[in-house]
Amino acid sequence: MARESWFPALPPQGVARLGGAPHVCRAMRPWVLCVIACSAAAARAQSADPADTITAVQKRPLRQAQRLEISPYGEMGIGDPYLQRWGAGLRAMWHLREGLSVGVDANGLGTWATQELVIAKRELHARILESRQRASLAGFAAIAPLYGKVALPGDALVHFETFLDAGLGGAWTETDATRGVRPMIAAGIGQRISLGESVAITARVGGNLYAERVMVDGSTQTKAMGFWTVRLGLSFYLGGGP
């Protein structure tokens, strides 16, 4: 016999949940990620639009290749306590290409005794060999291994280059007993600042070394003589280049 109850069973309590809902959410996740990825790619492509990018390239204003440089300059001697030198010269250089040139340099110098030389001779009775270079003429070769730009206030750019040069030639010199043309070598380092397409300011520090003939104890001897100079000038470039 089946057992019967006089009290009906209590209905189940709680919140009903659909069994298919979790499957729907899992199916939507790849689509949501795909939409996000496509939106990010479109945003990157829009930000990289060439119309929104500004590229500024400052070209080199002074071109030297296949041009003739004419440079007048003034110079003064440095580092000599006994002789003071002042002079001027002219340099002509043909630029084979950017950073490489060959040419000639001619200058004249005036030499004056300093107070130290007068005191050394008069009071100390020192024997000082004086050699005065009056003029020189030499062939030179120069390279410019360093080129750069410096930004100034007001969005201005200064273009500069550093050059090295060396030369071989002759110097007209004189001493108290001898005078004549002596073999000479010269070298220096300088800076060139561009002022436009055909003009530049040039500063250089260099030295000259020559074989001088001097009188020592009644006999003529050959002594190496030299001095340092600093020069400042302008460079003018002729020709239009390639």
C-alpha positions as a Markdown table, in Angstrom:
| # | Residue | x | y | z |
|---|---|---|---|---|
| 1 | Met | 0.0 | 0.0 | 0.0 |
| 2 | Ala | 1.3 | 3.4 | -0.9 |
| 3 | Arg | 1.9 | 5.8 | 1.8 |
| 4 | Glu | 0.0 | 9.0 | 1.6 |
| 5 | Ser | 0.7 | 12.3 | 3.3 |
| 6 | Trp | -2.0 | 14.7 | 4.5 |
| 7 | Phe | 0.5 | 17.6 | 4.0 |
| 8 | Pro | 1.6 | 18.7 | 0.5 |
| 9 | Ala | 5.3 | 19.0 | -0.2 |
| 10 | Leu | 6.8 | 22.4 | 0.2 |
| 11 | Pro | 7.7 | 24.1 | -3.2 |
| 12 | Pro | 11.4 | 24.6 | -3.8 |
| 13 | Gln | 12.8 | 28.0 | -2.8 |
| 14 | Gly | 15.5 | 30.2 | -4.5 |
| 15 | Val | 16.1 | 32.1 | -7.7 |
| 16 | Ala | 15.7 | 30.3 | -11.0 |
| 17 | Arg | 18.7 | 30.5 | -13.4 |
| 18 | Leu | 18.7 | 29.7 | -17.0 |
| 19 | Gly | 21.1 | 26.9 | -17.9 |
| 20 | Gly | 22.1 | 28.4 | -21.2 |
| 21 | Ala | 23.2 | 31.8 | -20.0 |
| 22 | Pro | 26.8 | 30.9 | -19.2 |
| 23 | His | 27.2 | 29.4 | -22.6 |
| 24 | Val | 25.9 | 32.6 | -24.3 |
| 25 | Cys | 28.4 | 34.8 | -22.3 |
| 26 | Arg | 31.3 | 32.5 | -23.2 |
| 27 | Ala | 30.4 | 32.7 | -26.8 |
| 28 | Met | 30.4 | 36.5 | -26.8 |
| 29 | Arg | 33.8 | 36.9 | -25.2 |
| 30 | Pro | 35.9 | 36.4 | -28.4 |
| 31 | Trp | 33.7 | 38.8 | -30.3 |
| 32 | Val | 34.1 | 41.5 | -27.6 |
| 33 | Leu | 37.9 | 41.0 | -27.5 |
| 34 | Cys | 38.0 | 41.2 | -31.3 |
| 35 | Val | 36.0 | 44.5 | -31.3 |
| 36 | Ile | 38.4 | 46.0 | -28.7 |
| 37 | Ala | 41.5 | 44.9 | -30.7 |
| 38 | Cys | 40.1 | 46.4 | -33.9 |
| 39 | Ser | 39.3 | 49.7 | -32.2 |
| 40 | Ala | 42.9 | 50.0 | -30.8 |
| 41 | Ala | 44.4 | 49.2 | -34.2 |
| 42 | Ala | 42.3 | 51.9 | -35.8 |
| 43 | Ala | 43.3 | 54.4 | -33.1 |
| 44 | Arg | 47.0 | 53.7 | -33.7 |
| 45 | Ala | 46.6 | 54.0 | -37.4 |
| 46 | Gln | 44.9 | 57.3 | -37.0 |
| 47 | Ser | 47.6 | 58.7 | -34.7 |
| 48 | Ala | 50.3 | 57.6 | -37.2 |
| 49 | Asp | 48.7 | 59.4 | -40.0 |
| 50 | Pro | 51.4 | 61.2 | -42.1 |
| 51 | Ala | 49.2 | 64.3 | -42.2 |
| 52 | Asp | 49.6 | 64.6 | -38.5 |
| 53 | Thr | 53.4 | 64.3 | -38.5 |
| 54 | Ile | 55.7 | 67.2 | -39.1 |
| 55 | Thr | 59.3 | 66.4 | -40.0 |
| 56 | Ala | 61.8 | 69.3 | -40.3 |
| 57 | Val | 65.3 | 68.8 | -41.7 |
| 58 | Gln | 67.8 | 71.7 | -41.6 |
| 59 | Lys | 70.0 | 71.4 | -44.6 |
| 60 | Arg | 73.7 | 72.5 | -44.6 |
| 61 | Pro | 73.7 | 76.1 | -45.8 |
| 62 | Leu | 77.3 | 76.2 | -46.9 |
| 63 | Arg | 78.4 | 73.8 | -49.6 |
| 64 | Gln | 82.1 | 73.6 | -50.3 |
| 65 | Ala | 82.7 | 70.9 | -52.8 |
| 66 | Gln | 84.2 | 72.1 | -56.1 |
| 67 | Arg | 84.4 | 75.7 | -54.8 |
| 68 | Leu | 87.3 | 78.1 | -54.4 |
| 69 | Glu | 87.7 | 79.5 | -50.9 |
| 70 | Ile | 89.5 | 82.9 | -50.5 |
| 71 | Ser | 90.3 | 83.8 | -46.9 |
| 72 | Pro | 92.0 | 87.0 | -45.8 |
| 73 | Tyr | 93.0 | 87.0 | -42.2 |
| 74 | Gly | 94.9 | 88.8 | -39.4 |
| 75 | Glu | 97.1 | 86.9 | -36.9 |
| 76 | Met | 99.2 | 87.5 | -33.8 |
| 77 | Gly | 101.9 | 85.5 | -32.1 |
| 78 | Ile | 101.3 | 83.8 | -28.8 |
| 79 | Gly | 103.4 | 82.1 | -26.2 |
| 80 | Asp | 106.7 | 84.0 | -26.9 |
| 81 | Pro | 107.9 | 86.1 | -24.0 |
| 82 | Tyr | 110.6 | 87.9 | -26.0 |
| 83 | Leu | 109.1 | 88.7 | -29.4 |
| 84 | Gln | 105.7 | 90.1 | -30.2 |
| 85 | Arg | 104.3 | 89.2 | -33.7 |
| 86 | Trp | 101.5 | 90.8 | -35.7 |
| 87 | Gly | 100.6 | 90.2 | -39.3 |
| 88 | Ala | 98.1 | 89.4 | -42.0 |
| 89 | Gly | 97.8 | 87.0 | -44.9 |
| 90 | Leu | 95.7 | 85.4 | -47.6 |
| 91 | Arg | 94.8 | 81.8 | -48.1 |
| 92 | Ala | 93.3 | 80.3 | -51.2 |
| 93 | Met | 91.9 | 76.7 | -51.0 |
| 94 | Trp | 90.2 | 74.6 | -53.6 |
| 95 | His | 87.7 | 72.2 | -52.1 |
| 96 | Leu | 87.9 | 68.8 | -53.8 |
| 97 | Arg | 84.8 | 67.6 | -51.9 |
| 98 | Glu | 83.1 | 68.4 | -48.6 |
| 99 | Gly | 85.8 | 68.2 | -45.9 |
| 100 | Leu | 88.9 | 68.0 | -48.1 |
| 101 | Ser | 90.8 | 70.9 | -49.7 |
| 102 | Val | 94.3 | 71.9 | -51.0 |
| 103 | Gly | 95.8 | 75.3 | -51.6 |
| 104 | Val | 98.4 | 78.0 | -50.8 |
| 105 | Asp | 98.9 | 80.4 | -47.9 |
| 106 | Ala | 100.9 | 83.6 | -48.0 |
| 107 | Asn | 101.5 | 86.0 | -45.1 |
| 108 | Gly | 103.7 | 88.7 | -43.7 |
| 109 | Leu | 104.7 | 89.4 | -40.1 |
| 110 | Gly | 106.0 | 92.3 | -38.1 |
| 111 | Thr | 108.2 | 91.5 | -35.1 |
| 112 | Trp | 108.9 | 93.7 | -32.0 |
| 113 | Ala | 111.0 | 93.0 | -29.0 |
| 114 | Thr | 109.1 | 92.8 | -25.6 |
| 115 | Gln | 110.2 | 94.4 | -22.4 |
| 116 | Glu | 111.3 | 91.0 | -21.1 |
| 117 | Leu | 113.8 | 90.7 | -24.0 |
| 118 | Val | 115.3 | 94.2 | -23.3 |
| 119 | Ile | 115.7 | 93.4 | -19.6 |
| 120 | Ala | 117.2 | 90.0 | -20.3 |
| 121 | Lys | 119.8 | 91.5 | -22.6 |
| 122 | Arg | 120.6 | 94.7 | -20.7 |
| 123 | Glu | 120.5 | 93.6 | -17.0 |
| 124 | Leu | 121.0 | 89.8 | -17.1 |
| 125 | His | 123.4 | 89.8 | -20.1 |
| 126 | Ala | 121.5 | 86.8 | -21.5 |
| 127 | Arg | 122.4 | 85.3 | -24.9 |
| 128 | Ile | 119.1 | 85.0 | -26.7 |
| 129 | Leu | 119.0 | 83.9 | -30.3 |
| 130 | Glu | 116.5 | 86.1 | -32.0 |
| 131 | Ser | 114.9 | 84.9 | -35.2 |
| 132 | Arg | 112.3 | 87.1 | -37.0 |
| 133 | Gln | 110.1 | 85.7 | -39.7 |
| 134 | Arg | 109.1 | 88.4 | -42.1 |
| 135 | Ala | 107.0 | 86.4 | -44.6 |
| 136 | Ser | 106.1 | 82.9 | -45.7 |
| 137 | Leu | 104.6 | 81.0 | -48.6 |
| 138 | Ala | 103.4 | 77.4 | -48.2 |
| 139 | Gly | 101.2 | 74.8 | -49.8 |
| 140 | Phe | 98.5 | 73.4 | -47.5 |
| 141 | Ala | 96.1 | 70.5 | -47.3 |
| 142 | Ala | 93.2 | 70.5 | -44.9 |
| 143 | Ile | 90.5 | 68.1 | -43.8 |
| 144 | Ala | 87.3 | 68.8 | -41.8 |
| 145 | Pro | 86.4 | 65.7 | -39.9 |
| 146 | Leu | 83.8 | 67.2 | -37.6 |
| 147 | Tyr | 80.6 | 69.1 | -38.6 |
| 148 | Gly | 77.8 | 70.1 | -36.3 |
| 149 | Lys | 75.0 | 72.5 | -35.4 |
| 150 | Val | 74.2 | 74.5 | -32.3 |
| 151 | Ala | 70.7 | 75.7 | -31.4 |
| 152 | Leu | 70.5 | 79.3 | -30.2 |
| 153 | Pro | 67.5 | 81.1 | -28.6 |
| 154 | Gly | 64.9 | 82.1 | -31.1 |
| 155 | Asp | 65.1 | 78.8 | -33.1 |
| 156 | Ala | 68.3 | 79.8 | -34.8 |
| 157 | Leu | 70.9 | 77.2 | -35.8 |
| 158 | Val | 74.7 | 77.8 | -36.1 |
| 159 | His | 76.5 | 75.5 | -38.4 |
| 160 | Phe | 80.2 | 74.9 | -37.7 |
| 161 | Glu | 83.0 | 72.6 | -38.7 |
| 162 | Thr | 86.4 | 71.8 | -37.2 |
| 163 | Phe | 89.4 | 71.4 | -39.6 |
| 164 | Leu | 93.0 | 70.3 | -39.4 |
| 165 | Asp | 95.6 | 71.6 | -41.8 |
| 166 | Ala | 99.3 | 71.0 | -42.6 |
| 167 | Gly | 101.7 | 72.7 | -45.0 |
| 168 | Leu | 105.2 | 72.8 | -46.4 |
| 169 | Gly | 107.0 | 75.8 | -47.8 |
| 170 | Gly | 109.5 | 78.5 | -47.2 |
| 171 | Ala | 109.9 | 81.4 | -44.7 |
| 172 | Trp | 111.9 | 84.6 | -45.2 |
| 173 | Thr | 113.7 | 85.2 | -41.9 |
| 174 | Glu | 116.5 | 87.3 | -40.4 |
| 175 | Thr | 118.7 | 87.3 | -37.3 |
| 176 | Asp | 121.3 | 89.7 | -36.1 |
| 177 | Ala | 123.9 | 88.1 | -38.5 |
| 178 | Thr | 122.0 | 86.2 | -41.2 |
| 179 | Arg | 118.9 | 86.4 | -43.4 |
| 180 | Gly | 117.4 | 84.3 | -46.1 |
| 181 | Val | 114.7 | 81.8 | -47.1 |
| 182 | Arg | 114.4 | 78.8 | -44.8 |
| 183 | Pro | 112.5 | 75.5 | -45.2 |
| 184 | Met | 109.3 | 75.6 | -43.1 |
| 185 | Ile | 106.6 | 73.3 | -42.0 |
| 186 | Ala | 103.3 | 74.4 | -40.5 |
| 187 | Ala | 100.2 | 72.8 | -39.0 |
| 188 | Gly | 97.1 | 73.9 | -37.1 |
| 189 | Ile | 93.5 | 73.3 | -36.0 |
| 190 | Gly | 90.6 | 75.7 | -36.6 |
| 191 | Gln | 86.9 | 76.3 | -36.5 |
| 192 | Arg | 84.7 | 77.6 | -39.3 |
| 193 | Ile | 81.3 | 79.1 | -38.6 |
| 194 | Ser | 78.9 | 79.5 | -41.5 |
| 195 | Leu | 77.3 | 82.9 | -42.1 |
| 196 | Gly | 75.4 | 81.9 | -45.2 |
| 197 | Glu | 75.8 | 80.1 | -48.5 |
| 198 | Ser | 79.1 | 81.8 | -49.4 |
| 199 | Val | 80.6 | 83.4 | -46.3 |
| 200 | Ala | 82.1 | 82.0 | -43.1 |
| 201 | Ile | 84.1 | 83.1 | -40.1 |
| 202 | Thr | 87.4 | 81.2 | -39.6 |
| 203 | Ala | 89.5 | 81.0 | -36.5 |
| 204 | Arg | 92.7 | 79.0 | -36.3 |
| 205 | Val | 95.5 | 78.2 | -33.9 |
| 206 | Gly | 98.8 | 76.9 | -35.4 |
| 207 | Gly | 102.5 | 76.7 | -35.3 |
| 208 | Asn | 105.4 | 77.3 | -37.7 |
| 209 | Leu | 108.7 | 75.5 | -37.5 |
| 210 | Tyr | 111.7 | 76.4 | -39.7 |
| 211 | Ala | 115.5 | 75.8 | -40.0 |
| 212 | Glu | 117.2 | 79.0 | -39.0 |
| 213 | Arg | 120.9 | 79.8 | -39.7 |
| 214 | Val | 122.4 | 81.5 | -36.6 |
| 215 | Met | 125.8 | 82.6 | -35.4 |
| 216 | Val | 127.0 | 80.8 | -32.3 |
| 217 | Asp | 130.6 | 81.4 | -31.0 |
| 218 | Gly | 131.7 | 82.8 | -34.4 |
| 219 | Ser | 130.4 | 79.8 | -36.4 |
| 220 | Thr | 127.2 | 79.5 | -38.4 |
| 221 | Gln | 124.8 | 76.7 | -37.2 |
| 222 | Thr | 121.4 | 75.5 | -38.1 |
| 223 | Lys | 118.8 | 75.7 | -35.3 |
| 224 | Ala | 115.1 | 74.8 | -35.3 |
| 225 | Met | 113.0 | 77.9 | -34.6 |
| 226 | Gly | 109.3 | 78.3 | -34.3 |
| 227 | Phe | 106.4 | 80.1 | -32.8 |
| 228 | Trp | 102.6 | 79.8 | -32.3 |
| 229 | Thr | 100.0 | 82.1 | -33.8 |
| 230 | Val | 96.2 | 82.6 | -33.5 |
| 231 | Arg | 94.4 | 84.0 | -36.5 |
| 232 | Leu | 90.9 | 85.3 | -37.3 |
| 233 | Gly | 89.5 | 85.9 | -40.8 |
| 234 | Leu | 86.6 | 85.6 | -43.2 |
| 235 | Ser | 86.2 | 82.9 | -45.9 |
| 236 | Phe | 84.5 | 83.7 | -49.2 |
| 237 | Tyr | 83.4 | 80.9 | -51.5 |
| 238 | Leu | 83.4 | 81.4 | -55.2 |
| 239 | Gly | 81.6 | 79.2 | -57.7 |
| 240 | Gly | 78.3 | 77.4 | -57.5 |
| 241 | Gly | 79.5 | 73.9 | -56.7 |
| 242 | Pro | 78.2 | 70.8 | -58.5 |
